[in-house]
Amino acid sequence: MAKKTLEEKIKDVVFYTTAFFIMYLIVGFLIKTEYLHCELTWDKLYDLFRDALTLTAYFLAPVAAFVLFSDWREPHIEKIIEDDSSKIYEGINNGINELLRILFEIEDFDNFKENNNSIPANLIDELSKKIEKLNMLNAHLGARGSATKNFTECAADLLEQIRWLSVELAMLCTYQLKIHNLHVYNDLICDDQEFSEHIQEKYSGLHSQILQTFPEFRTLERKLKTLCDELKIKV
């Protein structure tokens, strides 16, 4: 059903207000003349018009205010939905790019010398905080009605996958740290060579698994972009 314009809403208010005014006059006239069994004096006629105008004004004021408020509120909410969905989409897109950056930092051996993994570890921590804020914004957006349902569900799915992949990257970071600091982390009953091969096997398996997830991310990201565009205000 097409939405009525403000002009159409005002016309409806004028019509129903006029109808109320006329009906009140008719009913009041019938009552004051005892259903046409007596004459109506000018004083009573004046009182009838005054009461009709007063009651009509009482009726018109809140209705007009409600119509104007509703007409302002609808585009205001649409603007909020458009802005918040764009923020969520951009945040998720940046989050995926950030995952790639973290992976590149983990692949850089120089970031793990002297038992130090602060560069990728700090990036993972920052990403986790951003994802938490995006989840809160997405929850607020979902509470604004069914129109946002498809977008918020897709966004929630992507945010959960980004969160989980950041956990896997943290594990990959730990493996890399152990590989390049064998003398600190070799707590197995084996020499450094065997320990290195053991951790390297875990690192390679997880690294391959992580790489396979990025095409899936991009597919969902494109779907989210389409859903985001559907929430934009139509000009």
URCOR-V954429 format. One record per helix or strand of 3 or more residues. SS is the DSSP state (H for helix, E for strand). FROM is the first residue (numbers start at 0). TO is the last residue. Records with the same first field share a line. If there is no record, write none. Layout:
BEGIN
SS->FROM-TO / FROM-TO
END
This chain:
BEGIN
H->5-31 / 41-106 / 108-111 / 117-141 / 145-178 / 181-184 / 191-229
END
